[in-house]
Amino acid sequence: MRLTRTSGSSPRSGIIILGALTIAAAANVSAHVIRGLQSPALATAFVSSPSSGTDAPIPVQWGAIDSGLRVVCFNVANTSPQRIDRPGWPRIVGAGLELPGERSGFSLLEPLDSGWELVEDVRVRFAGHGVVTLDFAIVAEGTRERPHGPQGLPPGQTAARGSGTRFCVSGPFPDELSPGQATSIEQLLNGVVVGFRGVQGTGRELGVWDNAARAIPLFPDESSATR
């Protein structure tokens, strides 16, 4: 989607204000229940920071030298009910983050050699909302390691912190999402998008945080449709 610039206004300042209001509305979130936009009862996930709702990104630095990179870990559990007609499905085949601004240089640290890979600048289309660009997504589908077997996370996992698979990513995560408030991992997860496959038939579905504060896109700048 594309926003039209008006003379004398700053679209970036509007984006920052909108993002700050959204983050502030969810400052005390301790975990994220995810629901599919088309099948909210059949495609569900639980995404959380590793140990508590106050977990923070870890700076990568040597003494006083800050690299500008941060390490973020989070767990993704597939809490979808298992299909009666197709045991082992639906599966979660991807999880990505929408962050403010344009960021690159993300790397997957964990898990490695298990069929997951990180892809940057992933364009996803939401019915009724247009195209949104995720800064990165961790995907299992189409990997060389498991070309024939089912990829991703199986259904029926527990909606609890630490359940499912833990992903750790390094990259230029922002130190603040709202002015004067240090970033927590849970705040970053406000912009999580989870990809499901096989919810009904063999189709795909996208899920987002089940909360009225979760606008789509979360940071609606021009780059969502063009970068």
Residue frames as a rotation matrix with the C-alpha (Angstrom) as fourth column:
MET 1
0.582 0.813 0.000 0.00
0.813 -0.582 0.000 0.00
0.000 0.000 -1.000 0.00
ARG 2
-0.455 -0.745 0.488 1.13
0.777 -0.600 -0.191 3.53
0.435 0.292 0.852 -0.65
LEU 3
0.281 0.477 -0.833 0.66
0.783 -0.616 -0.089 6.70
-0.555 -0.627 -0.546 1.40
THR 4
0.372 -0.088 0.924 0.49
0.709 -0.615 -0.344 10.02
0.599 0.783 -0.167 -0.40
ARG 5
-0.478 -0.621 -0.621 2.81
0.864 -0.461 -0.204 12.70
-0.160 -0.634 0.757 0.93
THR 6
0.696 0.679 0.234 1.32
0.695 -0.719 0.021 16.12
0.182 0.148 -0.972 1.64
SER 7
0.047 -0.720 0.692 3.29
0.345 -0.639 -0.688 19.33
0.938 0.271 0.218 1.33
GLY 8
-0.084 -0.204 0.975 4.82
-0.652 -0.729 -0.209 20.57
0.754 -0.654 -0.072 4.56
SER 9
0.753 0.368 0.546 4.29
-0.656 0.483 0.579 17.33
-0.051 -0.795 0.605 6.46
SER 10
-0.403 -0.913 -0.059 6.76
-0.907 0.407 -0.104 14.66
0.119 0.011 -0.993 7.51
PRO 11
0.485 0.626 -0.611 5.52
-0.549 0.762 0.344 11.12
0.681 0.169 0.713 6.79
ARG 12
-0.262 -0.656 -0.708 8.34
0.211 0.677 -0.705 9.65
0.942 -0.334 -0.039 8.86
SER 13
-0.897 -0.049 0.438 7.30
-0.384 -0.402 -0.831 11.62
0.217 -0.914 0.342 11.97
GLY 14
0.071 0.993 0.089 3.74
-0.982 0.054 0.180 10.41
0.174 -0.100 0.980 11.54
ILE 15
0.337 -0.032 -0.941 4.98
-0.186 0.978 -0.100 6.84
0.923 0.208 0.323 11.27
ILE 16
-0.693 -0.685 -0.226 7.04
0.119 0.201 -0.972 7.17
0.711 -0.701 -0.057 14.43
ILE 17
-0.647 0.523 0.554 4.09
-0.762 -0.461 -0.455 8.64
0.017 -0.717 0.697 16.35
LEU 18
0.397 0.841 -0.367 1.72
-0.824 0.503 0.262 5.92
0.405 0.199 0.892 15.14
GLY 19
0.099 -0.438 -0.893 4.23
0.061 0.899 -0.434 3.21
0.993 -0.012 0.116 15.96
ALA 20
-0.865 -0.452 0.217 4.89
-0.145 -0.189 -0.971 4.68
0.480 -0.872 0.098 19.40
LEU 21
-0.253 0.858 0.448 1.18
-0.967 -0.236 -0.095 4.77
0.024 -0.457 0.889 20.20
THR 22
0.538 0.439 -0.719 0.74
-0.510 0.849 0.137 1.17
0.671 0.293 0.681 19.10
ILE 23
-0.254 -0.734 -0.630 3.73
0.219 0.591 -0.777 -0.02
0.942 -0.335 0.011 21.13
ALA 24
-0.838 -0.057 0.543 2.67
-0.456 -0.474 -0.754 2.01
0.300 -0.879 0.371 24.17
ALA 25
0.151 0.982 0.110 -0.77
-0.948 0.113 0.296 0.42
0.279 -0.149 0.949 24.05
ALA 26
0.831 0.120 -0.544 0.91
-0.095 0.993 0.074 -2.96
0.549 -0.010 0.836 24.43
ALA 27
0.090 -0.908 0.409 3.75
-0.754 -0.330 -0.568 -2.07
0.651 -0.258 -0.714 26.78
ASN 28
-0.172 -0.118 0.978 2.82
-0.923 0.365 -0.118 -4.73
-0.343 -0.923 -0.172 29.33
VAL 29
0.709 0.437 -0.553 2.38
-0.638 0.732 -0.240 -7.64
0.300 0.523 0.798 26.91
SER 30
0.077 -0.693 0.716 4.03
-0.775 0.410 0.480 -10.80
-0.627 -0.593 -0.506 28.21
ALA 31
-0.676 -0.265 0.688 3.39
0.228 0.812 0.537 -13.08
-0.701 0.520 -0.489 25.20
HIS 32
-0.507 0.440 -0.741 1.58
-0.799 -0.563 0.212 -13.07
-0.324 0.699 0.637 21.88
VAL 33
-0.147 0.576 0.804 -1.37
0.278 0.804 -0.525 -15.20
-0.949 0.146 -0.279 20.83
ILE 34
-0.782 -0.194 -0.592 -1.42
-0.501 -0.369 0.783 -15.39
-0.370 0.909 0.192 17.03
ARG 35
0.021 0.824 0.566 -4.51
0.199 0.552 -0.810 -16.15
-0.980 0.130 -0.152 14.94
GLY 36
-0.731 -0.211 0.649 -4.91
0.644 0.103 0.758 -16.66
-0.227 0.972 0.061 11.22
LEU 37
-0.802 0.406 -0.438 -6.79
-0.408 -0.908 -0.096 -13.89
-0.437 0.102 0.894 9.48
GLN 38
-0.417 0.664 -0.621 -8.98
-0.715 0.182 0.675 -16.30
0.561 0.725 0.399 7.50
SER 39
0.357 0.479 -0.802 -9.31
0.109 0.831 0.545 -19.21
0.928 -0.282 0.245 9.94
PRO 40
-0.058 -0.466 0.883 -8.70
-0.736 -0.578 -0.353 -17.75
0.675 -0.670 -0.310 13.42
ALA 41
0.559 0.310 0.769 -9.83
-0.785 0.495 0.372 -20.92
-0.265 -0.812 0.520 15.23
LEU 42
0.981 -0.119 0.151 -7.86
0.163 0.933 -0.321 -23.34
-0.103 0.340 0.935 13.04
ALA 43
0.255 -0.931 0.262 -4.54
0.588 -0.066 -0.806 -21.47
0.767 0.360 0.531 12.61
THR 44
0.949 0.074 0.307 -3.11
-0.193 -0.631 0.751 -20.39
0.249 -0.772 -0.584 15.96
ALA 45
0.129 -0.956 -0.262 0.34
0.514 0.291 -0.807 -19.87
0.848 -0.031 0.529 17.43
PHE 46
0.957 0.014 -0.289 2.01
0.268 -0.424 0.865 -18.70
-0.110 -0.906 -0.409 20.63
VAL 47
0.272 -0.877 0.396 5.05
0.532 -0.206 -0.821 -16.45
0.802 0.434 0.411 20.22
SER 48
0.992 0.100 -0.077 7.05
0.113 -0.437 0.892 -15.26
0.056 -0.894 -0.445 23.22
SER 49
0.282 -0.928 0.243 10.38
-0.768 -0.371 -0.522 -13.99
0.575 -0.039 -0.817 24.49
PRO 50
-0.242 -0.474 -0.847 12.58
-0.135 0.881 -0.454 -16.68
0.961 0.005 -0.277 26.09
SER 51
-0.676 -0.206 -0.707 12.20
0.574 0.455 -0.681 -16.09
0.462 -0.866 -0.189 29.84
SER 52
-0.277 0.612 -0.741 9.95
0.718 -0.381 -0.583 -13.12
-0.639 -0.693 -0.334 30.67
GLY 53
0.610 0.637 0.471 7.99
0.791 -0.455 -0.409 -10.25
-0.046 0.622 -0.782 29.23
THR 54
0.875 -0.321 -0.362 10.87
-0.218 -0.929 0.297 -7.89
-0.432 -0.181 -0.884 30.00
ASP 55
0.234 -0.815 0.530 13.57
0.706 0.517 0.484 -9.77
-0.669 0.261 0.696 28.05
ALA 56
0.647 -0.085 -0.758 15.66
-0.361 -0.910 -0.206 -7.27
-0.672 0.406 -0.619 26.08
PRO 57
0.904 -0.425 -0.050 17.79
0.089 0.300 -0.950 -7.54
0.419 0.854 0.309 22.94
ILE 58
0.627 -0.757 -0.186 21.44
0.458 0.164 0.874 -8.28
-0.631 -0.633 0.449 23.77
PRO 59
0.793 -0.370 -0.483 24.01
-0.567 -0.739 -0.363 -5.81
-0.223 0.562 -0.796 22.36
VAL 60
0.702 -0.686 0.191 26.95
0.711 0.660 -0.241 -7.19
0.039 0.305 0.951 20.38
GLN 61
0.841 -0.416 0.345 29.94
-0.368 -0.908 -0.200 -5.16
0.397 0.041 -0.917 21.56
TRP 62
0.255 -0.862 -0.438 33.60
0.771 0.455 -0.446 -5.30
0.584 -0.224 0.780 22.52
GLY 63
-0.655 -0.436 -0.617 34.22
0.741 -0.533 -0.409 -3.23
-0.151 -0.725 0.672 25.63
ALA 64
-0.259 0.528 -0.809 32.89
0.095 -0.820 -0.565 0.24
-0.961 -0.223 0.162 24.88
ILE 65
-0.838 -0.080 -0.540 32.68
-0.509 -0.244 0.825 -0.43
-0.198 0.966 0.164 21.12
ASP 66
-0.064 0.917 0.394 29.07
-0.149 0.381 -0.912 -1.06
-0.987 -0.117 0.113 20.12
SER 67
-0.841 -0.281 0.462 28.61
0.341 0.387 0.856 -2.85
-0.420 0.878 -0.230 16.79
GLY 68
-0.604 0.716 -0.351 25.05
-0.782 -0.616 0.089 -1.58
-0.152 0.329 0.932 16.46
LEU 69
-0.351 0.455 -0.818 23.86
-0.297 0.774 0.558 -5.19
0.888 0.439 -0.137 16.24
ARG 70
-0.272 0.363 0.891 21.55
-0.943 0.087 -0.323 -6.83
-0.194 -0.928 0.318 18.75
VAL 71
-0.897 0.042 -0.441 20.65
-0.072 0.968 0.240 -10.47
0.437 0.247 -0.865 19.35
VAL 72
-0.243 0.903 0.353 16.97
-0.966 -0.192 -0.174 -11.31
-0.089 -0.384 0.919 19.77
CYS 73
-0.976 0.019 -0.218 15.61
-0.004 0.995 0.102 -14.76
0.219 0.100 -0.971 20.68
PHE 74
-0.288 0.930 0.226 11.96
-0.930 -0.215 -0.300 -15.79
-0.230 -0.297 0.927 20.68
ASN 75
-0.851 0.068 0.521 9.94
0.041 0.997 -0.063 -19.00
-0.524 -0.032 -0.851 20.77
VAL 76
-0.370 0.759 -0.536 7.26
-0.919 -0.214 0.331 -20.01
0.137 0.615 0.777 18.29
ALA 77
-0.815 0.211 0.540 4.77
-0.024 0.918 -0.395 -22.77
-0.579 -0.335 -0.743 19.13
ASN 78
-0.727 0.614 -0.308 2.12
-0.383 0.010 0.924 -24.13
0.570 0.789 0.227 16.79
THR 79
-0.828 0.462 0.318 -1.00
-0.242 0.218 -0.945 -24.29
-0.507 -0.859 -0.069 18.96
SER 80
-0.321 0.722 -0.614 -3.33
-0.921 -0.085 0.381 -25.08
0.223 0.687 0.691 16.05
PRO 81
0.247 0.454 0.856 -5.63
-0.563 0.786 -0.255 -28.08
-0.789 -0.419 0.450 16.53
GLN 82
-0.805 -0.572 0.160 -4.50
-0.244 0.565 0.788 -31.07
-0.541 0.595 -0.594 14.49
ARG 83
-0.210 0.727 -0.653 -6.65
-0.974 -0.096 0.206 -31.84
0.087 0.679 0.729 11.47
ILE 84
0.184 0.376 0.908 -8.67
-0.474 0.843 -0.253 -35.04
-0.861 -0.384 0.334 11.73
ASP 85
0.950 0.281 0.134 -8.42
-0.012 0.463 -0.886 -35.68
-0.311 0.840 0.444 7.99
ARG 86
0.592 -0.803 0.069 -4.69
0.105 -0.008 -0.994 -34.93
0.799 0.596 0.079 7.77
PRO 87
0.877 -0.250 -0.411 -2.68
0.451 0.129 0.883 -35.79
-0.168 -0.960 0.225 10.90
GLY 88
-0.079 -0.986 -0.148 0.36
0.901 -0.134 0.414 -33.58
-0.428 -0.101 0.898 11.50
TRP 89
-0.742 -0.083 0.665 -1.22
0.469 -0.773 0.427 -30.54
0.478 0.629 0.613 9.87
PRO 90
0.890 -0.272 0.367 -1.51
0.132 -0.615 -0.777 -27.54
0.437 0.740 -0.512 9.73
ARG 91
0.244 -0.897 -0.369 2.13
0.966 0.190 0.178 -26.59
-0.090 -0.400 0.912 10.12
ILE 92
0.830 -0.147 -0.539 3.92
-0.075 -0.985 0.154 -23.33
-0.553 -0.087 -0.828 10.78
VAL 93
0.517 -0.624 0.586 6.35
0.854 0.420 -0.307 -22.77
-0.055 0.659 0.750 7.93
GLY 94
-0.287 -0.678 0.677 7.56
0.624 -0.669 -0.404 -19.27
0.727 0.307 0.615 8.67
ALA 95
0.604 0.408 -0.685 7.75
0.772 -0.514 0.375 -16.39
-0.199 -0.755 -0.625 11.16
GLY 96
-0.268 -0.695 0.667 8.88
0.795 -0.551 -0.255 -12.87
0.545 0.462 0.700 10.37
LEU 97
-0.051 0.176 -0.983 9.01
0.797 -0.586 -0.146 -9.40
-0.602 -0.791 -0.110 11.87
GLU 98
0.352 0.180 0.918 7.85
0.657 -0.746 -0.106 -6.03
0.666 0.641 -0.381 10.63
LEU 99
-0.056 -0.489 -0.870 10.07
0.915 -0.373 0.151 -3.32
-0.399 -0.788 0.469 12.15
PRO 100
0.806 0.353 -0.475 10.09
0.197 -0.917 -0.346 0.48
-0.558 0.185 -0.809 11.80
GLY 101
0.252 -0.720 -0.646 12.24
-0.735 -0.577 0.356 1.96
-0.629 0.385 -0.675 9.04
GLU 102
0.850 -0.095 -0.518 14.27
-0.368 0.596 -0.714 0.03
0.376 0.797 0.471 6.51
ARG 103
0.296 -0.718 0.630 16.71
-0.810 0.161 0.564 -2.44
-0.506 -0.677 -0.534 8.07
SER 104
0.817 -0.118 -0.565 19.00
-0.290 0.762 -0.579 -5.12
0.499 0.637 0.588 6.70
GLY 105
-0.232 -0.972 0.030 21.87
-0.640 0.129 -0.758 -7.30
0.733 -0.195 -0.652 7.86
PHE 106
0.383 0.455 0.804 19.95
-0.901 0.378 0.215 -9.92
-0.206 -0.807 0.554 9.83
SER 107
-0.425 -0.551 -0.718 21.41
-0.621 0.755 -0.212 -13.40
0.659 0.356 -0.663 10.40
LEU 108
0.742 0.660 -0.113 19.94
-0.425 0.594 0.683 -16.59
0.518 -0.459 0.722 11.84
LEU 109
-0.294 -0.859 0.420 21.97
-0.889 0.084 -0.450 -17.82
0.351 -0.505 -0.788 14.84
GLU 110
-0.954 0.067 0.294 19.69
-0.088 0.871 -0.483 -20.61
-0.288 -0.486 -0.825 16.08
PRO 111
0.493 -0.383 0.781 18.61
0.010 0.900 0.435 -23.16
-0.870 -0.207 0.447 15.02
LEU 112
-0.035 -0.574 -0.818 21.22
-0.960 -0.209 0.188 -24.06
-0.279 0.792 -0.543 12.42
ASP 113
-0.816 -0.339 -0.467 21.30
-0.517 0.791 0.329 -27.13
0.258 0.510 -0.821 10.15
SER 114
-0.751 0.604 0.266 17.67
0.227 0.614 -0.756 -27.94
-0.620 -0.507 -0.598 10.91
GLY 115
-0.407 0.592 0.695 15.84
0.913 0.248 0.324 -26.87
0.020 0.767 -0.642 7.78
TRP 116
0.669 0.600 -0.438 15.27
0.608 -0.781 -0.141 -23.20
-0.427 -0.172 -0.888 8.64
GLU 117
-0.411 -0.795 0.445 16.68
0.907 -0.406 0.112 -20.23
0.092 0.450 0.888 6.76
LEU 118
0.033 0.354 -0.935 16.44
0.463 -0.834 -0.300 -16.46
-0.886 -0.423 -0.191 7.10
VAL 119
-0.253 0.000 0.968 15.29
0.937 -0.251 0.245 -14.28
0.243 0.968 0.063 4.21
GLU 120
-0.628 -0.024 -0.778 15.25
0.376 -0.884 -0.277 -10.46
-0.681 -0.466 0.564 4.23
ASP 121
-0.669 0.402 -0.625 12.74
-0.612 -0.775 0.157 -8.04
-0.421 0.488 0.764 2.68
VAL 122
-0.877 0.420 0.232 9.90
0.468 0.857 0.215 -10.53
-0.109 0.297 -0.949 2.41
ARG 123
-0.740 0.669 -0.071 6.75
-0.661 -0.703 0.264 -9.19
0.127 0.242 0.962 0.76
VAL 124
-0.832 0.554 0.020 3.52
0.523 0.797 -0.301 -10.67
-0.183 -0.241 -0.953 2.05
ARG 125
-0.720 0.653 0.235 0.00
-0.283 -0.585 0.760 -9.89
0.634 0.480 0.606 0.88
PHE 126
-0.850 0.520 -0.084 -2.81
0.253 0.263 -0.931 -9.58
-0.463 -0.812 -0.355 3.40
ALA 127
-0.413 0.788 0.457 -6.35
0.798 0.072 0.598 -9.82
0.438 0.612 -0.659 2.05
GLY 128
0.632 0.773 0.066 -7.93
0.683 -0.594 0.424 -6.39
0.367 -0.223 -0.903 2.45
HIS 129
0.757 -0.409 -0.510 -4.69
0.196 -0.602 0.774 -4.75
-0.623 -0.686 -0.375 3.61
GLY 130
0.842 -0.446 -0.304 -2.37
-0.488 -0.389 -0.781 -4.90
0.230 0.806 -0.545 0.62
VAL 131
0.506 -0.763 -0.403 1.32
0.431 0.628 -0.648 -5.81
0.747 0.155 0.646 0.58
VAL 132
0.897 -0.314 0.310 3.51
-0.431 -0.473 0.769 -5.51
-0.095 -0.823 -0.560 3.68
THR 133
0.337 -0.864 -0.373 7.28
-0.191 0.325 -0.926 -5.95
0.922 0.384 -0.056 3.67
LEU 134
0.988 -0.116 -0.099 8.77
0.132 0.324 0.937 -7.88
-0.077 -0.939 0.336 6.58
ASP 135
0.492 -0.869 -0.045 12.33
-0.864 -0.494 0.098 -6.94
-0.107 -0.009 -0.994 7.47
PHE 136
-0.697 -0.634 -0.334 13.11
-0.678 0.735 0.018 -10.63
0.234 0.239 -0.942 7.73
ALA 137
0.575 0.802 0.163 11.38
-0.817 0.549 0.180 -13.99
0.055 -0.236 0.970 7.89
ILE 138
-0.627 -0.657 0.418 12.61
-0.680 0.724 0.117 -17.38
-0.379 -0.211 -0.901 9.07
VAL 139
0.352 0.804 -0.479 11.19
-0.935 0.278 -0.220 -19.97
-0.044 0.525 0.850 6.73
ALA 140
-0.247 -0.367 0.897 11.17
-0.388 0.885 0.255 -23.76
-0.888 -0.285 -0.361 6.54
GLU 141
0.675 0.659 0.331 9.37
0.018 0.433 -0.901 -24.30
-0.737 0.614 0.281 3.29
GLY 142
0.975 -0.208 -0.078 11.37
-0.081 -0.003 -0.997 -25.41
0.207 0.978 -0.020 0.26
THR 143
0.395 -0.886 0.245 14.59
-0.828 -0.228 0.512 -26.10
-0.397 -0.405 -0.824 2.11
ARG 144
0.062 -0.474 -0.878 17.16
-0.764 0.544 -0.348 -28.46
0.643 0.692 -0.328 0.66
GLU 145
-0.763 -0.470 0.443 17.47
-0.645 0.515 -0.564 -30.36
0.037 -0.717 -0.696 3.93
ARG 146
-0.583 0.649 0.489 13.91
0.165 0.684 -0.711 -31.72
-0.796 -0.334 -0.505 3.81
PRO 147
-0.857 0.182 -0.482 12.71
-0.506 -0.471 0.722 -31.52
-0.096 0.863 0.495 0.20
HIS 148
-0.558 0.653 -0.512 10.07
-0.086 0.568 0.819 -34.25
0.825 0.501 -0.261 0.53
GLY 149
-0.442 0.384 -0.811 9.08
0.858 0.444 -0.257 -34.50
0.261 -0.810 -0.526 4.18
PRO 150
0.628 0.730 0.268 6.80
0.590 -0.672 0.448 -32.02
0.507 -0.123 -0.853 5.97
GLN 151
-0.511 -0.827 0.233 8.65
0.503 -0.508 -0.699 -28.91
0.697 -0.240 0.675 7.04
GLY 152
-0.266 0.351 0.898 7.98
-0.422 -0.880 0.219 -26.55
0.867 -0.320 0.382 9.89
LEU 153
-0.884 -0.036 0.466 6.33
-0.467 0.123 -0.876 -26.88
-0.025 -0.992 -0.126 13.28
PRO 154
-0.672 0.660 -0.337 3.60
0.409 0.710 0.574 -29.50
0.618 0.248 -0.746 13.87
PRO 155
-0.022 0.765 0.644 0.26
-0.430 -0.589 0.684 -28.64
0.903 -0.262 0.342 15.49
GLY 156
0.677 0.491 -0.549 -0.83
0.237 0.560 0.794 -29.29
0.697 -0.667 0.263 19.06
GLN 157
-0.413 -0.884 -0.220 2.05
0.583 -0.071 -0.809 -27.56
0.700 -0.462 0.545 20.82
THR 158
0.097 0.449 -0.888 1.52
0.992 -0.111 0.052 -25.89
-0.075 -0.887 -0.456 24.19
ALA 159
0.444 0.119 0.888 0.69
0.296 -0.955 -0.020 -22.20
0.846 0.272 -0.459 24.54
ALA 160
0.903 -0.238 -0.358 3.44
0.333 -0.140 0.932 -21.57
-0.272 -0.961 -0.047 27.08
ARG 161
0.660 -0.733 -0.161 6.70
-0.751 -0.650 -0.121 -19.66
-0.016 0.201 -0.980 27.18
GLY 162
-0.315 -0.879 0.359 9.54
-0.769 0.458 0.446 -21.88
-0.556 -0.136 -0.820 25.99
SER 163
0.231 0.468 0.853 7.25
0.158 0.847 -0.508 -24.16
-0.960 0.252 0.122 23.98
GLY 164
0.980 0.191 0.045 7.90
0.058 -0.064 -0.996 -24.88
-0.188 0.979 -0.074 20.31
THR 165
0.334 -0.889 0.314 11.14
0.917 0.229 -0.328 -23.79
0.219 0.397 0.891 18.65
ARG 166
0.547 -0.252 -0.799 13.49
0.296 -0.834 0.465 -21.05
-0.783 -0.491 -0.381 19.77
PHE 167
0.537 -0.367 0.759 14.84
0.753 -0.196 -0.628 -18.75
0.380 0.909 0.172 17.09
CYS 168
0.348 -0.502 -0.791 17.78
0.441 -0.657 0.611 -16.40
-0.827 -0.562 -0.007 17.68
VAL 169
0.564 -0.073 0.822 18.56
0.776 -0.292 -0.559 -13.64
0.282 0.953 -0.108 15.19
SER 170
-0.214 -0.643 -0.736 21.27
0.655 -0.653 0.380 -10.97
-0.725 -0.400 0.561 15.10
GLY 171
-0.115 0.163 0.980 20.71
0.904 -0.393 0.171 -7.68
0.413 0.905 -0.102 13.35
PRO 172
-0.893 -0.283 0.350 20.10
0.188 -0.941 -0.280 -3.92
0.409 -0.184 0.894 13.64
PHE 173
0.020 0.930 -0.368 17.14
0.892 0.149 0.426 -4.12
0.451 -0.336 -0.827 15.99
PRO 174
0.072 0.038 0.997 16.04
-0.037 -0.999 0.041 -0.70
0.997 -0.039 -0.071 17.31
ASP 175
-0.824 -0.428 -0.370 17.00
0.367 0.093 -0.926 0.28
0.431 -0.899 0.080 20.85
GLU 176
-0.707 0.662 -0.249 13.72
-0.095 -0.438 -0.894 2.19
-0.700 -0.609 0.373 21.24
LEU 177
-0.629 0.599 0.496 10.30
0.745 0.282 0.604 1.68
0.222 0.750 -0.624 19.69
SER 178
0.641 0.718 0.271 8.71
0.576 -0.683 0.449 4.50
0.507 -0.131 -0.852 21.64
PRO 179
0.154 -0.674 0.723 10.54
-0.151 -0.739 -0.657 7.61
0.976 -0.008 -0.216 22.89
GLY 180
-0.163 -0.360 0.919 12.43
-0.898 -0.332 -0.289 7.08
0.409 -0.872 -0.269 26.13
GLN 181
0.560 0.402 0.724 11.43
-0.679 0.723 0.124 3.44
-0.474 -0.561 0.679 26.51
ALA 182
-0.536 -0.843 -0.037 14.02
-0.746 0.453 0.488 0.72
-0.395 0.289 -0.872 25.95
THR 183
0.031 0.534 -0.845 12.95
-0.860 0.445 0.250 -1.99
0.510 0.718 0.473 23.52
SER 184
-0.189 -0.028 0.982 11.82
-0.606 0.790 -0.094 -5.35
-0.773 -0.613 -0.166 24.85
ILE 185
-0.983 -0.173 0.058 11.59
-0.074 0.668 0.741 -8.48
-0.167 0.724 -0.669 22.75
GLU 186
-0.355 0.924 0.142 7.86
0.761 0.374 -0.530 -8.65
-0.543 -0.080 -0.836 23.38
GLN 187
0.222 0.400 -0.889 7.46
-0.159 -0.885 -0.438 -5.18
-0.962 0.238 -0.133 21.88
LEU 188
-0.644 -0.503 -0.577 9.33
-0.662 -0.012 0.749 -6.32
-0.383 0.864 -0.325 18.78
LEU 189
-0.917 0.286 0.278 6.96
0.342 0.923 0.178 -9.28
-0.206 0.259 -0.944 18.57
ASN 190
-0.092 0.898 -0.430 4.00
-0.054 -0.435 -0.899 -6.93
-0.994 -0.059 0.088 18.17
GLY 191
0.173 0.091 -0.981 4.98
-0.902 -0.385 -0.195 -6.97
-0.395 0.918 0.015 14.49
VAL 192
-0.720 -0.472 0.509 5.31
-0.282 0.869 0.407 -10.73
-0.634 0.149 -0.759 14.13
VAL 193
0.246 0.730 -0.638 3.70
-0.967 0.141 -0.212 -12.47
-0.065 0.669 0.740 11.16
VAL 194
-0.431 -0.324 0.842 3.33
-0.387 0.909 0.152 -16.27
-0.815 -0.261 -0.517 11.21
GLY 195
-0.265 0.277 -0.924 2.92
-0.947 0.106 0.304 -18.34
0.182 0.955 0.234 8.07
PHE 196
-0.127 0.336 0.933 0.76
-0.423 0.833 -0.357 -21.48
-0.897 -0.440 0.036 8.15
ARG 197
-0.567 0.029 -0.823 0.36
-0.789 0.269 0.553 -24.19
0.238 0.963 -0.130 5.54
GLY 198
-0.708 0.324 -0.627 -2.34
0.131 0.934 0.334 -26.84
0.694 0.154 -0.703 5.23
VAL 199
-0.847 0.473 0.243 -4.93
-0.425 -0.328 -0.844 -25.16
-0.320 -0.818 0.479 7.45
GLN 200
0.322 0.895 0.309 -7.67
-0.242 0.394 -0.887 -26.20
-0.915 0.210 0.343 5.05
GLY 201
0.996 -0.077 0.039 -6.73
0.064 0.352 -0.934 -28.28
0.058 0.933 0.356 2.05
THR 202
0.239 -0.971 -0.006 -3.13
0.971 0.238 0.029 -27.44
-0.026 -0.013 1.000 1.11
GLY 203
0.582 0.111 0.806 -3.56
0.395 -0.904 -0.161 -23.67
0.711 0.412 -0.570 1.24
ARG 204
-0.545 -0.811 -0.212 -1.50
0.699 -0.300 -0.649 -21.07
0.463 -0.502 0.730 3.02
GLU 205
0.663 0.739 0.116 -2.53
0.517 -0.564 0.644 -18.57
0.542 -0.368 -0.756 5.65
LEU 206
-0.475 -0.780 0.408 -1.00
0.207 -0.549 -0.810 -15.66
0.855 -0.300 0.422 7.53
GLY 207
0.500 0.604 -0.620 -1.51
0.756 0.044 0.653 -14.99
0.422 -0.796 -0.435 11.21
VAL 208
-0.323 -0.560 0.763 -0.84
-0.005 -0.805 -0.593 -11.90
0.947 -0.195 0.257 13.33
TRP 209
-0.978 -0.102 -0.184 -1.11
0.188 -0.032 -0.982 -10.91
0.095 -0.994 0.051 16.98
ASP 210
-0.170 0.985 -0.044 -4.70
0.731 0.155 0.665 -11.24
0.661 0.081 -0.746 18.18
ASN 211
-0.280 0.027 -0.960 -5.04
0.775 -0.583 -0.242 -7.73
-0.566 -0.812 0.142 19.58
ALA 212
0.720 0.663 0.203 -6.88
0.663 -0.572 -0.483 -4.59
-0.204 0.482 -0.852 18.47
ALA 213
0.554 -0.587 -0.591 -3.59
-0.266 -0.797 0.542 -2.67
-0.789 -0.143 -0.597 18.69
ARG 214
-0.387 -0.731 0.561 -2.17
0.312 0.469 0.826 -4.78
-0.867 0.495 0.047 15.83
ALA 215
0.524 0.465 -0.714 -2.69
-0.478 -0.533 -0.698 -2.63
-0.705 0.707 -0.057 12.76
ILE 216
0.025 -0.497 0.868 -1.73
0.681 0.644 0.349 -4.00
-0.732 0.582 0.354 9.33
PRO 217
0.094 -0.920 -0.381 0.80
0.457 0.379 -0.804 -2.73
0.884 -0.099 0.456 8.44
LEU 218
0.473 0.013 -0.881 2.12
0.877 -0.111 0.468 -1.89
-0.092 -0.994 -0.064 11.89
PHE 219
-0.171 -0.580 -0.797 4.46
0.245 -0.808 0.535 0.79
-0.954 -0.104 0.280 10.48
PRO 220
0.483 0.559 0.675 2.64
0.725 0.177 -0.665 2.06
-0.491 0.810 -0.320 7.37
ASP 221
0.010 -0.521 -0.854 5.32
-0.313 -0.813 0.492 3.86
-0.950 0.262 -0.172 5.37
GLU 222
0.525 0.205 -0.826 5.89
-0.830 -0.092 -0.551 3.85
-0.189 0.974 0.122 1.63
SER 223
-0.490 -0.835 -0.251 8.55
-0.867 0.496 0.047 1.18
0.085 0.240 -0.967 1.89
SER 224
-0.280 0.452 0.847 5.89
-0.344 0.776 -0.528 -1.38
-0.896 -0.439 -0.062 2.84
ALA 225
0.706 0.657 0.265 4.78
0.030 0.346 -0.938 -1.44
-0.708 0.669 0.225 -0.77
THR 226
0.919 -0.273 -0.284 7.89
-0.369 -0.350 -0.861 -0.45
0.135 0.896 -0.422 -2.67
ARG 227
0.187 -0.964 0.191 11.16
-0.948 -0.126 0.291 -1.53
-0.256 -0.235 -0.938 -1.07
